[in-house]
């Protein structure tokens, strides 16, 4: 299985669109099975930034998991994240692989946090696979 991970594309900053387009072309050449985007799609968590990020990432030719970063939770960005990318934490099981993507963001804060309830969710996802 071939996985590519990218992060910090920060739409909303000057000249980022061309750089992201180039990165997507390079990723598509690799032909990964999965792309994991680990946050900071936006700079300020604004709706137009999320729309731009979504439209750019649609050009990926592989499956993708997207989770938010601290910049994405600014200015009520979590509602826009969900609009374009669905739930903020995800899990995926492919053959013997388990991918658990947690959301450590806190609204309008730079620090991340994984609380007890989310740790239990992570454990549950791994235990479910162990029982198979």
C-alpha positions in Angstrom: 0.0 0.0 0.0 1.3 3.4 -1.0 0.3 6.3 1.3 1.2 10.0 0.8 0.7 12.5 3.7 0.5 16.3 3.2 -0.3 19.1 5.5 -0.1 22.9 6.0 -1.3 23.9 2.5 -2.8 27.1 4.1 -5.2 28.4 1.5 -5.7 32.1 2.1 -2.1 32.9 1.8 -0.6 34.6 -1.3 0.6 32.3 -4.1 -0.4 29.0 -2.4 -2.7 27.8 -5.1 0.0 27.2 -7.7 2.2 25.4 -5.2 -0.6 23.1 -4.1 -1.5 22.4 -7.8 2.1 21.4 -8.4 2.2 19.2 -5.3 -1.0 17.5 -6.4 0.5 16.8 -9.9 3.5 15.2 -8.2 1.3 13.2 -5.9 -0.8 11.9 -8.8 2.4 10.8 -10.6 3.2 8.6 -7.6 -0.2 7.0 -7.8 -0.8 6.5 -4.1 -3.6 4.3 -2.8 -4.4 6.9 -0.2 -3.6 10.6 0.5 -3.8 11.7 4.1 -4.2 15.5 4.6 -3.3 16.3 8.2 -4.6 19.8 8.7 -4.1 23.4 8.2 -5.9 23.5 4.9 -6.6 27.2 5.6 -4.9 30.1 7.2 -7.9 31.7 9.0 -10.6 29.0 8.9 -12.7 31.1 6.5 -15.3 29.7 4.1 -13.6 30.8 0.8 -10.3 29.2 2.0 -12.1 25.9 2.6 -13.8 26.1 -0.7 -10.5 26.7 -2.5 -8.8 23.8 -0.6 -11.7 21.5 -1.4 -11.6 22.4 -5.1 -7.9 21.9 -5.3 -7.9 18.5 -3.5 -10.6 17.2 -5.8 -7.8 16.9 -8.4 -6.2 14.1 -6.4 -6.8 10.8 -8.2 -6.7 8.6 -5.1 -8.8 8.2 -2.0 -8.2 10.7 0.7 -8.6 11.3 4.4 -8.7 14.9 5.6 -8.5 16.0 9.2 -8.4 19.6 10.5 -5.5 21.5 11.9 -5.4 24.4 14.4 -5.7 27.0 11.6 -8.9 25.2 10.4 -10.6 25.7 13.7 -10.2 29.5 13.7 -13.2 31.8 13.2 -15.8 28.9 13.4 -13.9 27.1 10.7 -15.0 23.7 12.0 -18.5 24.1 10.4 -16.9 24.8 7.1 -14.5 21.9 7.5 -17.5 19.6 8.0 -19.3 21.1 5.0 -16.5 20.2 2.6 -14.7 17.3 4.3 -17.2 15.6 6.6 -16.4 14.6 10.2 -13.3 15.9 11.8 -12.1 12.5 13.0 -12.0 9.4 10.8 -10.9 5.8 10.7 -10.2 3.5 7.9 -9.4 -0.2 7.7 -7.7 -1.6 4.6 -6.6 -5.2 4.8 -4.2 -5.3 7.8 -3.9 -1.5 8.0 -5.8 0.6 10.5 -5.7 4.4 10.1 -7.1 6.5 12.9 -7.2 10.2 12.4 -8.1 12.1 15.5 -9.0 15.8 15.8 -6.9 17.7 18.3 -8.1 21.1 17.4 -9.6 23.6 19.8 -11.5 26.6 18.5 -9.3 29.7 18.1 -6.4 28.1 19.9 -3.0 27.0 18.6 -2.6 24.2 21.1 -4.1 20.8 20.3 -5.6 18.4 22.8 -6.8 14.8 22.7 -9.1 14.3 25.7 -10.2 11.1 27.4 -13.3 10.7 25.3 -11.3 10.8 22.1 -8.6 8.5 23.5 -11.4 6.0 24.2 -12.7 6.4 20.6 -9.2 5.7 19.3 -8.8 2.6 21.5 -12.3 1.4 20.4 -11.3 1.7 16.7 -8.1 -0.4 17.2 -9.9 -3.0 19.4 -12.6 -3.5 16.8 -9.9 -4.5 14.3 -8.1 -6.8 16.7 -11.2 -8.8 17.2 -11.3 -9.6 13.4 
